[in-house]
Amino acid sequence: MLNNIGLPGLLLIAVVVLVLFGRGKISSLMGEVGKGITSFKKGINEGEKELLDSKADDVADVPQPDVEPKDKV
């Protein structure tokens, strides 16, 4: 159903939304959306860093086997 909107349809929707809500309301809404996206990206990066640190700690906790030099025969 939404496959045939096209550019004129999108422009009409944008004008109707602008008339209904006003420029100030839309501007503040887009600002909040931008802050949300920034916060989401920051959370993703922090989570990825936490996982990498956790993996590094797990690898560091694995005991290394004692390797004794072989006697030459």
mmCIF file of the N, C-alpha and C atoms, coordinates in Angstrom:
data_MODEL
# 
_entry.id   MODEL 
# 
loop_
_atom_site.group_PDB 
_atom_site.id 
_atom_site.type_symbol 
_atom_site.label_atom_id 
_atom_site.label_alt_id 
_atom_site.label_comp_id 
_atom_site.label_asym_id 
_atom_site.label_entity_id 
_atom_site.label_seq_id 
_atom_site.pdbx_PDB_ins_code 
_atom_site.Cartn_x 
_atom_site.Cartn_y 
_atom_site.Cartn_z 
_atom_site.occupancy 
_atom_site.B_iso_or_equiv 
_atom_site.pdbx_formal_charge 
_atom_site.auth_seq_id 
_atom_site.auth_comp_id 
_atom_site.auth_asym_id 
_atom_site.auth_atom_id 
_atom_site.pdbx_PDB_model_num 
ATOM 1   N N  . MET A 1 1  ? 0.811  -1.186  0.000  1.00 0.00 ? 1  MET A N  1 
ATOM 2   C CA . MET A 1 1  ? 0.000  0.000   0.000  1.00 0.00 ? 1  MET A CA 1 
ATOM 3   C C  . MET A 1 1  ? 0.861  1.260   0.000  1.00 0.00 ? 1  MET A C  1 
ATOM 4   N N  . LEU A 1 2  ? 1.959  1.247   0.767  1.00 0.00 ? 2  LEU A N  1 
ATOM 5   C CA . LEU A 1 2  ? 2.826  2.419   0.841  1.00 0.00 ? 2  LEU A CA 1 
ATOM 6   C C  . LEU A 1 2  ? 3.906  2.417   -0.240 1.00 0.00 ? 2  LEU A C  1 
ATOM 7   N N  . ASN A 1 3  ? 3.858  1.480   -1.153 1.00 0.00 ? 3  ASN A N  1 
ATOM 8   C CA . ASN A 1 3  ? 4.877  1.395   -2.190 1.00 0.00 ? 3  ASN A CA 1 
ATOM 9   C C  . ASN A 1 3  ? 4.748  2.501   -3.226 1.00 0.00 ? 3  ASN A C  1 
ATOM 10  N N  . ASN A 1 4  ? 3.573  3.112   -3.370 1.00 0.00 ? 4  ASN A N  1 
ATOM 11  C CA . ASN A 1 4  ? 3.340  4.072   -4.448 1.00 0.00 ? 4  ASN A CA 1 
ATOM 12  C C  . ASN A 1 4  ? 3.235  5.506   -3.951 1.00 0.00 ? 4  ASN A C  1 
ATOM 13  N N  . ILE A 1 5  ? 3.853  5.856   -2.831 1.00 0.00 ? 5  ILE A N  1 
ATOM 14  C CA . ILE A 1 5  ? 3.718  7.209   -2.296 1.00 0.00 ? 5  ILE A CA 1 
ATOM 15  C C  . ILE A 1 5  ? 4.450  8.206   -3.192 1.00 0.00 ? 5  ILE A C  1 
ATOM 16  N N  . GLY A 1 6  ? 5.708  8.017   -3.430 1.00 0.00 ? 6  GLY A N  1 
ATOM 17  C CA . GLY A 1 6  ? 6.480  8.904   -4.292 1.00 0.00 ? 6  GLY A CA 1 
ATOM 18  C C  . GLY A 1 6  ? 6.813  10.225  -3.627 1.00 0.00 ? 6  GLY A C  1 
ATOM 19  N N  . LEU A 1 7  ? 7.524  11.072  -4.352 1.00 0.00 ? 7  LEU A N  1 
ATOM 20  C CA . LEU A 1 7  ? 7.969  12.360  -3.833 1.00 0.00 ? 7  LEU A CA 1 
ATOM 21  C C  . LEU A 1 7  ? 6.808  13.325  -3.572 1.00 0.00 ? 7  LEU A C  1 
ATOM 22  N N  . PRO A 1 8  ? 5.841  13.479  -4.486 1.00 0.00 ? 8  PRO A N  1 
ATOM 23  C CA . PRO A 1 8  ? 4.732  14.399  -4.188 1.00 0.00 ? 8  PRO A CA 1 
ATOM 24  C C  . PRO A 1 8  ? 3.941  14.002  -2.942 1.00 0.00 ? 8  PRO A C  1 
ATOM 25  N N  . GLY A 1 9  ? 3.743  12.730  -2.733 1.00 0.00 ? 9  GLY A N  1 
ATOM 26  C CA . GLY A 1 9  ? 3.028  12.261  -1.545 1.00 0.00 ? 9  GLY A CA 1 
ATOM 27  C C  . GLY A 1 9  ? 3.789  12.569  -0.268 1.00 0.00 ? 9  GLY A C  1 
ATOM 28  N N  . LEU A 1 10 ? 5.111  12.365  -0.299 1.00 0.00 ? 10 LEU A N  1 
ATOM 29  C CA . LEU A 1 10 ? 5.932  12.667  0.870  1.00 0.00 ? 10 LEU A CA 1 
ATOM 30  C C  . LEU A 1 10 ? 5.921  14.160  1.184  1.00 0.00 ? 10 LEU A C  1 
ATOM 31  N N  . LEU A 1 11 ? 5.983  14.983  0.150  1.00 0.00 ? 11 LEU A N  1 
ATOM 32  C CA . LEU A 1 11 ? 5.926  16.435  0.355  1.00 0.00 ? 11 LEU A CA 1 
ATOM 33  C C  . LEU A 1 11 ? 4.585  16.850  0.959  1.00 0.00 ? 11 LEU A C  1 
ATOM 34  N N  . LEU A 1 12 ? 3.508  16.263  0.494  1.00 0.00 ? 12 LEU A N  1 
ATOM 35  C CA . LEU A 1 12 ? 2.186  16.568  1.031  1.00 0.00 ? 12 LEU A CA 1 
ATOM 36  C C  . LEU A 1 12 ? 2.092  16.171  2.508  1.00 0.00 ? 12 LEU A C  1 
ATOM 37  N N  . ILE A 1 13 ? 2.611  15.003  2.845  1.00 0.00 ? 13 ILE A N  1 
ATOM 38  C CA . ILE A 1 13 ? 2.611  14.545  4.237  1.00 0.00 ? 13 ILE A CA 1 
ATOM 39  C C  . ILE A 1 13 ? 3.437  15.494  5.100  1.00 0.00 ? 13 ILE A C  1 
ATOM 40  N N  . ALA A 1 14 ? 4.608  15.923  4.600  1.00 0.00 ? 14 ALA A N  1 
ATOM 41  C CA . ALA A 1 14 ? 5.466  16.837  5.357  1.00 0.00 ? 14 ALA A CA 1 
ATOM 42  C C  . ALA A 1 14 ? 4.760  18.164  5.605  1.00 0.00 ? 14 ALA A C  1 
ATOM 43  N N  . VAL A 1 15 ? 4.066  18.688  4.602  1.00 0.00 ? 15 VAL A N  1 
ATOM 44  C CA . VAL A 1 15 ? 3.353  19.963  4.761  1.00 0.00 ? 15 VAL A CA 1 
ATOM 45  C C  . VAL A 1 15 ? 2.222  19.819  5.777  1.00 0.00 ? 15 VAL A C  1 
ATOM 46  N N  . VAL A 1 16 ? 1.486  18.740  5.717  1.00 0.00 ? 16 VAL A N  1 
ATOM 47  C CA . VAL A 1 16 ? 0.382  18.529  6.665  1.00 0.00 ? 16 VAL A CA 1 
ATOM 48  C C  . VAL A 1 16 ? 0.916  18.416  8.096  1.00 0.00 ? 16 VAL A C  1 
ATOM 49  N N  . VAL A 1 17 ? 1.991  17.686  8.276  1.00 0.00 ? 17 VAL A N  1 
ATOM 50  C CA . VAL A 1 17 ? 2.580  17.551  9.611  1.00 0.00 ? 17 VAL A CA 1 
ATOM 51  C C  . VAL A 1 17 ? 3.074  18.904  10.106 1.00 0.00 ? 17 VAL A C  1 
ATOM 52  N N  . LEU A 1 18 ? 3.703  19.681  9.226  1.00 0.00 ? 18 LEU A N  1 
ATOM 53  C CA . LEU A 1 18 ? 4.193  21.007  9.606  1.00 0.00 ? 18 LEU A CA 1 
ATOM 54  C C  . LEU A 1 18 ? 3.046  21.926  10.023 1.00 0.00 ? 18 LEU A C  1 
ATOM 55  N N  . VAL A 1 19 ? 1.947  21.883  9.302  1.00 0.00 ? 19 VAL A N  1 
ATOM 56  C CA . VAL A 1 19 ? 0.793  22.719  9.629  1.00 0.00 ? 19 VAL A CA 1 
ATOM 57  C C  . VAL A 1 19 ? 0.168  22.280  10.954 1.00 0.00 ? 19 VAL A C  1 
ATOM 58  N N  . LEU A 1 20 ? 0.065  20.976  11.167 1.00 0.00 ? 20 LEU A N  1 
ATOM 59  C CA . LEU A 1 20 ? -0.580 20.482  12.390 1.00 0.00 ? 20 LEU A CA 1 
ATOM 60  C C  . LEU A 1 20 ? 0.238  20.759  13.644 1.00 0.00 ? 20 LEU A C  1 
ATOM 61  N N  . PHE A 1 21 ? 1.535  20.519  13.578 1.00 0.00 ? 21 PHE A N  1 
ATOM 62  C CA . PHE A 1 21 ? 2.355  20.592  14.785 1.00 0.00 ? 21 PHE A CA 1 
ATOM 63  C C  . PHE A 1 21 ? 3.149  21.885  14.915 1.00 0.00 ? 21 PHE A C  1 
ATOM 64  N N  . GLY A 1 22 ? 3.435  22.567  13.846 1.00 0.00 ? 22 GLY A N  1 
ATOM 65  C CA . GLY A 1 22 ? 4.220  23.792  13.915 1.00 0.00 ? 22 GLY A CA 1 
ATOM 66  C C  . GLY A 1 22 ? 5.708  23.512  13.863 1.00 0.00 ? 22 GLY A C  1 
ATOM 67  N N  . ARG A 1 23 ? 6.450  24.519  13.450 1.00 0.00 ? 23 ARG A N  1 
ATOM 68  C CA . ARG A 1 23 ? 7.882  24.369  13.251 1.00 0.00 ? 23 ARG A CA 1 
ATOM 69  C C  . ARG A 1 23 ? 8.621  24.108  14.567 1.00 0.00 ? 23 ARG A C  1 
ATOM 70  N N  . GLY A 1 24 ? 8.248  24.795  15.624 1.00 0.00 ? 24 GLY A N  1 
ATOM 71  C CA . GLY A 1 24 ? 8.943  24.647  16.906 1.00 0.00 ? 24 GLY A CA 1 
ATOM 72  C C  . GLY A 1 24 ? 8.798  23.259  17.495 1.00 0.00 ? 24 GLY A C  1 
ATOM 73  N N  . LYS A 1 25 ? 7.603  22.699  17.418 1.00 0.00 ? 25 LYS A N  1 
ATOM 74  C CA . LYS A 1 25 ? 7.350  21.364  17.974 1.00 0.00 ? 25 LYS A CA 1 
ATOM 75  C C  . LYS A 1 25 ? 8.131  20.300  17.198 1.00 0.00 ? 25 LYS A C  1 
ATOM 76  N N  . ILE A 1 26 ? 8.141  20.430  15.873 1.00 0.00 ? 26 ILE A N  1 
ATOM 77  C CA . ILE A 1 26 ? 8.866  19.455  15.049 1.00 0.00 ? 26 ILE A CA 1 
ATOM 78  C C  . ILE A 1 26 ? 10.363 19.568  15.300 1.00 0.00 ? 26 ILE A C  1 
ATOM 79  N N  . SER A 1 27 ? 10.858 20.793  15.437 1.00 0.00 ? 27 SER A N  1 
ATOM 80  C CA . SER A 1 27 ? 12.282 21.006  15.702 1.00 0.00 ? 27 SER A CA 1 
ATOM 81  C C  . SER A 1 27 ? 12.701 20.358  17.022 1.00 0.00 ? 27 SER A C  1 
ATOM 82  N N  . SER A 1 28 ? 11.906 20.558  18.055 1.00 0.00 ? 28 SER A N  1 
ATOM 83  C CA . SER A 1 28 ? 12.251 19.961  19.350 1.00 0.00 ? 28 SER A CA 1 
ATOM 84  C C  . SER A 1 28 ? 12.136 18.441  19.297 1.00 0.00 ? 28 SER A C  1 
ATOM 85  N N  . LEU A 1 29 ? 11.170 17.931  18.549 1.00 0.00 ? 29 LEU A N  1 
ATOM 86  C CA . LEU A 1 29 ? 11.013 16.485  18.415 1.00 0.00 ? 29 LEU A CA 1 
ATOM 87  C C  . LEU A 1 29 ? 12.219 15.871  17.696 1.00 0.00 ? 29 LEU A C  1 
ATOM 88  N N  . MET A 1 30 ? 12.682 16.525  16.638 1.00 0.00 ? 30 MET A N  1 
ATOM 89  C CA . MET A 1 30 ? 13.851 16.018  15.910 1.00 0.00 ? 30 MET A CA 1 
ATOM 90  C C  . MET A 1 30 ? 15.110 16.100  16.776 1.00 0.00 ? 30 MET A C  1 
ATOM 91  N N  . GLY A 1 31 ? 15.189 17.134  17.624 1.00 0.00 ? 31 GLY A N  1 
ATOM 92  C CA . GLY A 1 31 ? 16.314 17.225  18.558 1.00 0.00 ? 31 GLY A CA 1 
ATOM 93  C C  . GLY A 1 31 ? 16.326 16.062  19.528 1.00 0.00 ? 31 GLY A C  1 
ATOM 94  N N  . GLU A 1 32 ? 15.160 15.693  20.018 1.00 0.00 ? 32 GLU A N  1 
ATOM 95  C CA . GLU A 1 32 ? 15.057 14.547  20.940 1.00 0.00 ? 32 GLU A CA 1 
ATOM 96  C C  . GLU A 1 32 ? 15.393 13.240  20.236 1.00 0.00 ? 32 GLU A C  1 
ATOM 97  N N  . VAL A 1 33 ? 14.975 13.112  18.989 1.00 0.00 ? 33 VAL A N  1 
ATOM 98  C CA . VAL A 1 33 ? 15.309 11.909  18.212 1.00 0.00 ? 33 VAL A CA 1 
ATOM 99  C C  . VAL A 1 33 ? 16.818 11.817  18.036 1.00 0.00 ? 33 VAL A C  1 
ATOM 100 N N  . GLY A 1 34 ? 17.462 12.944  17.730 1.00 0.00 ? 34 GLY A N  1 
ATOM 101 C CA . GLY A 1 34 ? 18.914 12.968  17.578 1.00 0.00 ? 34 GLY A CA 1 
ATOM 102 C C  . GLY A 1 34 ? 19.633 12.577  18.862 1.00 0.00 ? 34 GLY A C  1 
ATOM 103 N N  . LYS A 1 35 ? 19.152 13.084  19.998 1.00 0.00 ? 35 LYS A N  1 
ATOM 104 C CA . LYS A 1 35 ? 19.751 12.725  21.285 1.00 0.00 ? 35 LYS A CA 1 
ATOM 105 C C  . LYS A 1 35 ? 19.575 11.231  21.563 1.00 0.00 ? 35 LYS A C  1 
ATOM 106 N N  . GLY A 1 36 ? 18.419 10.701  21.201 1.00 0.00 ? 36 GLY A N  1 
ATOM 107 C CA . GLY A 1 36 ? 18.174 9.276   21.409 1.00 0.00 ? 36 GLY A CA 1 
ATOM 108 C C  . GLY A 1 36 ? 19.104 8.410   20.579 1.00 0.00 ? 36 GLY A C  1 
ATOM 109 N N  . ILE A 1 37 ? 19.313 8.804   19.326 1.00 0.00 ? 37 ILE A N  1 
ATOM 110 C CA . ILE A 1 37 ? 20.213 8.047   18.450 1.00 0.00 ? 37 ILE A CA 1 
ATOM 111 C C  . ILE A 1 37 ? 21.639 8.107   18.983 1.00 0.00 ? 37 ILE A C  1 
ATOM 112 N N  . THR A 1 38 ? 22.066 9.297   19.430 1.00 0.00 ? 38 THR A N  1 
ATOM 113 C CA . THR A 1 38 ? 23.411 9.442   19.987 1.00 0.00 ? 38 THR A CA 1 
ATOM 114 C C  . THR A 1 38 ? 23.577 8.569   21.233 1.00 0.00 ? 38 THR A C  1 
ATOM 115 N N  . SER A 1 39 ? 22.578 8.563   22.091 1.00 0.00 ? 39 SER A N  1 
ATOM 116 C CA . SER A 1 39 ? 22.626 7.759   23.305 1.00 0.00 ? 39 SER A CA 1 
ATOM 117 C C  . SER A 1 39 ? 22.671 6.269   22.969 1.00 0.00 ? 39 SER A C  1 
ATOM 118 N N  . PHE A 1 40 ? 21.910 5.870   21.959 1.00 0.00 ? 40 PHE A N  1 
ATOM 119 C CA . PHE A 1 40 ? 21.900 4.470   21.545 1.00 0.00 ? 40 PHE A CA 1 
ATOM 120 C C  . PHE A 1 40 ? 23.275 4.041   21.039 1.00 0.00 ? 40 PHE A C  1 
ATOM 121 N N  . LYS A 1 41 ? 23.892 4.867   20.196 1.00 0.00 ? 41 LYS A N  1 
ATOM 122 C CA . LYS A 1 41 ? 25.221 4.542   19.673 1.00 0.00 ? 41 LYS A CA 1 
ATOM 123 C C  . LYS A 1 41 ? 26.250 4.470   20.796 1.00 0.00 ? 41 LYS A C  1 
ATOM 124 N N  . LYS A 1 42 ? 26.154 5.397   21.763 1.00 0.00 ? 42 LYS A N  1 
ATOM 125 C CA . LYS A 1 42 ? 27.077 5.388   22.887 1.00 0.00 ? 42 LYS A CA 1 
ATOM 126 C C  . LYS A 1 42 ? 26.920 4.106   23.707 1.00 0.00 ? 42 LYS A C  1 
ATOM 127 N N  . GLY A 1 43 ? 25.679 3.691   23.925 1.00 0.00 ? 43 GLY A N  1 
ATOM 128 C CA . GLY A 1 43 ? 25.420 2.458   24.665 1.00 0.00 ? 43 GLY A CA 1 
ATOM 129 C C  . GLY A 1 43 ? 25.957 1.232   23.942 1.00 0.00 ? 43 GLY A C  1 
ATOM 130 N N  . ILE A 1 44 ? 25.791 1.205   22.618 1.00 0.00 ? 44 ILE A N  1 
ATOM 131 C CA . ILE A 1 44 ? 26.321 0.086   21.831 1.00 0.00 ? 44 ILE A CA 1 
ATOM 132 C C  . ILE A 1 44 ? 27.841 0.022   21.953 1.00 0.00 ? 44 ILE A C  1 
ATOM 133 N N  . ASN A 1 45 ? 28.505 1.173   21.829 1.00 0.00 ? 45 ASN A N  1 
ATOM 134 C CA . ASN A 1 45 ? 29.968 1.198   21.920 1.00 0.00 ? 45 ASN A CA 1 
ATOM 135 C C  . ASN A 1 45 ? 30.449 0.785   23.305 1.00 0.00 ? 45 ASN A C  1 
ATOM 136 N N  . GLU A 1 46 ? 29.762 1.242   24.354 1.00 0.00 ? 46 GLU A N  1 
ATOM 137 C CA . GLU A 1 46 ? 30.156 0.864   25.712 1.00 0.00 ? 46 GLU A CA 1 
ATOM 138 C C  . GLU A 1 46 ? 29.933 -0.631  25.951 1.00 0.00 ? 46 GLU A C  1 
ATOM 139 N N  . GLY A 1 47 ? 28.853 -1.172  25.435 1.00 0.00 ? 47 GLY A N  1 
ATOM 140 C CA . GLY A 1 47 ? 28.582 -2.599  25.581 1.00 0.00 ? 47 GLY A CA 1 
ATOM 141 C C  . GLY A 1 47 ? 29.618 -3.439  24.860 1.00 0.00 ? 47 GLY A C  1 
ATOM 142 N N  . GLU A 1 48 ? 29.997 -2.999  23.674 1.00 0.00 ? 48 GLU A N  1 
ATOM 143 C CA . GLU A 1 48 ? 31.020 -3.723  22.914 1.00 0.00 ? 48 GLU A CA 1 
ATOM 144 C C  . GLU A 1 48 ? 32.358 -3.690  23.652 1.00 0.00 ? 48 GLU A C  1 
ATOM 145 N N  . LYS A 1 49 ? 32.703 -2.519  24.206 1.00 0.00 ? 49 LYS A N  1 
ATOM 146 C CA . LYS A 1 49 ? 33.951 -2.405  24.955 1.00 0.00 ? 49 LYS A CA 1 
ATOM 147 C C  . LYS A 1 49 ? 33.924 -3.297  26.187 1.00 0.00 ? 49 LYS A C  1 
ATOM 148 N N  . GLU A 1 50 ? 32.780 -3.346  26.863 1.00 0.00 ? 50 GLU A N  1 
ATOM 149 C CA . GLU A 1 50 ? 32.648 -4.190  28.052 1.00 0.00 ? 50 GLU A CA 1 
ATOM 150 C C  . GLU A 1 50 ? 32.812 -5.668  27.693 1.00 0.00 ? 50 GLU A C  1 
ATOM 151 N N  . LEU A 1 51 ? 32.248 -6.087  26.571 1.00 0.00 ? 51 LEU A N  1 
ATOM 152 C CA . LEU A 1 51 ? 32.405 -7.477  26.147 1.00 0.00 ? 51 LEU A CA 1 
ATOM 153 C C  . LEU A 1 51 ? 33.858 -7.799  25.823 1.00 0.00 ? 51 LEU A C  1 
ATOM 154 N N  . LEU A 1 52 ? 34.536 -6.890  25.137 1.00 0.00 ? 52 LEU A N  1 
ATOM 155 C CA . LEU A 1 52 ? 35.946 -7.129  24.804 1.00 0.00 ? 52 LEU A CA 1 
ATOM 156 C C  . LEU A 1 52 ? 36.798 -7.184  26.066 1.00 0.00 ? 52 LEU A C  1 
ATOM 157 N N  . ASP A 1 53 ? 36.526 -6.299  27.037 1.00 0.00 ? 53 ASP A N  1 
ATOM 158 C CA . ASP A 1 53 ? 37.266 -6.332  28.300 1.00 0.00 ? 53 ASP A CA 1 
ATOM 159 C C  . ASP A 1 53 ? 36.999 -7.631  29.047 1.00 0.00 ? 53 ASP A C  1 
ATOM 160 N N  . SER A 1 54 ? 35.764 -8.102  29.009 1.00 0.00 ? 54 SER A N  1 
ATOM 161 C CA . SER A 1 54 ? 35.405 -9.347  29.679 1.00 0.00 ? 54 SER A CA 1 
ATOM 162 C C  . SER A 1 54 ? 36.141 -10.530 29.049 1.00 0.00 ? 54 SER A C  1 
ATOM 163 N N  . LYS A 1 55 ? 36.205 -10.535 27.726 1.00 0.00 ? 55 LYS A N  1 
ATOM 164 C CA . LYS A 1 55 ? 36.924 -11.611 27.039 1.00 0.00 ? 55 LYS A CA 1 
ATOM 165 C C  . LYS A 1 55 ? 38.407 -11.571 27.386 1.00 0.00 ? 55 LYS A C  1 
ATOM 166 N N  . ALA A 1 56 ? 38.977 -10.373 27.458 1.00 0.00 ? 56 ALA A N  1 
ATOM 167 C CA . ALA A 1 56 ? 40.394 -10.238 27.792 1.00 0.00 ? 56 ALA A CA 1 
ATOM 168 C C  . ALA A 1 56 ? 40.647 -10.731 29.219 1.00 0.00 ? 56 ALA A C  1 
ATOM 169 N N  . ASP A 1 57 ? 39.736 -10.431 30.133 1.00 0.00 ? 57 ASP A N  1 
ATOM 170 C CA . ASP A 1 57 ? 39.885 -10.904 31.514 1.00 0.00 ? 57 ASP A CA 1 
ATOM 171 C C  . ASP A 1 57 ? 39.781 -12.424 31.580 1.00 0.00 ? 57 ASP A C  1 
ATOM 172 N N  . ASP A 1 58 ? 38.872 -13.006 30.798 1.00 0.00 ? 58 ASP A N  1 
ATOM 173 C CA . ASP A 1 58 ? 38.716 -14.458 30.783 1.00 0.00 ? 58 ASP A CA 1 
ATOM 174 C C  . ASP A 1 58 ? 39.975 -15.138 30.271 1.00 0.00 ? 58 ASP A C  1 
ATOM 175 N N  . VAL A 1 59 ? 40.574 -14.565 29.246 1.00 0.00 ? 59 VAL A N  1 
ATOM 176 C CA . VAL A 1 59 ? 41.796 -15.142 28.690 1.00 0.00 ? 59 VAL A CA 1 
ATOM 177 C C  . VAL A 1 59 ? 42.935 -15.013 29.693 1.00 0.00 ? 59 VAL A C  1 
ATOM 178 N N  . ALA A 1 60 ? 42.984 -13.903 30.421 1.00 0.00 ? 60 ALA A N  1 
ATOM 179 C CA . ALA A 1 60 ? 44.045 -13.698 31.403 1.00 0.00 ? 60 ALA A CA 1 
ATOM 180 C C  . ALA A 1 60 ? 43.890 -14.644 32.590 1.00 0.00 ? 60 ALA A C  1 
ATOM 181 N N  . ASP A 1 61 ? 42.674 -15.077 32.890 1.00 0.00 ? 61 ASP A N  1 
ATOM 182 C CA . ASP A 1 61 ? 42.436 -15.961 34.032 1.00 0.00 ? 61 ASP A CA 1 
ATOM 183 C C  . ASP A 1 61 ? 42.802 -17.419 33.748 1.00 0.00 ? 61 ASP A C  1 
ATOM 184 N N  . VAL A 1 62 ? 42.976 -17.787 32.494 1.00 0.00 ? 62 VAL A N  1 
ATOM 185 C CA . VAL A 1 62 ? 43.311 -19.169 32.144 1.00 0.00 ? 62 VAL A CA 1 
ATOM 186 C C  . VAL A 1 62 ? 44.756 -19.430 32.535 1.00 0.00 ? 62 VAL A C  1 
ATOM 187 N N  . PRO A 1 63 ? 44.988 -20.453 33.367 1.00 0.00 ? 63 PRO A N  1 
ATOM 188 C CA . PRO A 1 63 ? 46.369 -20.726 33.779 1.00 0.00 ? 63 PRO A CA 1 
ATOM 189 C C  . PRO A 1 63 ? 47.186 -21.289 32.617 1.00 0.00 ? 63 PRO A C  1 
ATOM 190 N N  . GLN A 1 64 ? 48.411 -20.845 32.543 1.00 0.00 ? 64 GLN A N  1 
ATOM 191 C CA . GLN A 1 64 ? 49.315 -21.331 31.502 1.00 0.00 ? 64 GLN A CA 1 
ATOM 192 C C  . GLN A 1 64 ? 49.971 -22.620 31.992 1.00 0.00 ? 64 GLN A C  1 
ATOM 193 N N  . PRO A 1 65 ? 50.069 -23.617 31.123 1.00 0.00 ? 65 PRO A N  1 
ATOM 194 C CA . PRO A 1 65 ? 50.699 -24.877 31.554 1.00 0.00 ? 65 PRO A CA 1 
ATOM 195 C C  . PRO A 1 65 ? 52.193 -24.679 31.769 1.00 0.00 ? 65 PRO A C  1 
ATOM 196 N N  . ASP A 1 66 ? 52.692 -25.409 32.762 1.00 0.00 ? 66 ASP A N  1 
ATOM 197 C CA . ASP A 1 66 ? 54.135 -25.355 33.017 1.00 0.00 ? 66 ASP A CA 1 
ATOM 198 C C  . ASP A 1 66 ? 54.833 -26.198 31.961 1.00 0.00 ? 66 ASP A C  1 
ATOM 199 N N  . VAL A 1 67 ? 55.748 -25.587 31.269 1.00 0.00 ? 67 VAL A N  1 
ATOM 200 C CA . VAL A 1 67 ? 56.493 -26.295 30.225 1.00 0.00 ? 67 VAL A CA 1 
ATOM 201 C C  . VAL A 1 67 ? 57.908 -26.470 30.721 1.00 0.00 ? 67 VAL A C  1 
ATOM 202 N N  . GLU A 1 68 ? 58.289 -27.737 30.839 1.00 0.00 ? 68 GLU A N  1 
ATOM 203 C CA . GLU A 1 68 ? 59.650 -28.025 31.283 1.00 0.00 ? 68 GLU A CA 1 
ATOM 204 C C  . GLU A 1 68 ? 60.488 -28.343 30.070 1.00 0.00 ? 68 GLU A C  1 
ATOM 205 N N  . PRO A 1 69 ? 61.722 -27.905 30.064 1.00 0.00 ? 69 PRO A N  1 
ATOM 206 C CA . PRO A 1 69 ? 62.579 -28.216 28.912 1.00 0.00 ? 69 PRO A CA 1 
ATOM 207 C C  . PRO A 1 69 ? 62.855 -29.719 28.852 1.00 0.00 ? 69 PRO A C  1 
ATOM 208 N N  . LYS A 1 70 ? 62.833 -30.241 27.637 1.00 0.00 ? 70 LYS A N  1 
ATOM 209 C CA . LYS A 1 70 ? 63.096 -31.672 27.446 1.00 0.00 ? 70 LYS A CA 1 
ATOM 210 C C  . LYS A 1 70 ? 64.586 -31.931 27.606 1.00 0.00 ? 70 LYS A C  1 
ATOM 211 N N  . ASP A 1 71 ? 64.898 -33.061 28.230 1.00 0.00 ? 71 ASP A N  1 
ATOM 212 C CA . ASP A 1 71 ? 66.304 -33.454 28.374 1.00 0.00 ? 71 ASP A CA 1 
ATOM 213 C C  . ASP A 1 71 ? 66.826 -33.957 27.048 1.00 0.00 ? 71 ASP A C  1 
ATOM 214 N N  . LYS A 1 72 ? 68.018 -33.547 26.724 1.00 0.00 ? 72 LYS A N  1 
ATOM 215 C CA . LYS A 1 72 ? 68.634 -34.045 25.495 1.00 0.00 ? 72 LYS A CA 1 
ATOM 216 C C  . LYS A 1 72 ? 69.160 -35.442 25.761 1.00 0.00 ? 72 LYS A C  1 
ATOM 217 N N  . VAL A 1 73 ? 68.928 -36.305 24.835 1.00 0.00 ? 73 VAL A N  1 
ATOM 218 C CA . VAL A 1 73 ? 69.344 -37.698 25.006 1.00 0.00 ? 73 VAL A CA 1 
ATOM 219 C C  . VAL A 1 73 ? 70.648 -37.943 24.357 1.00 0.00 ? 73 VAL A C  1 
# 
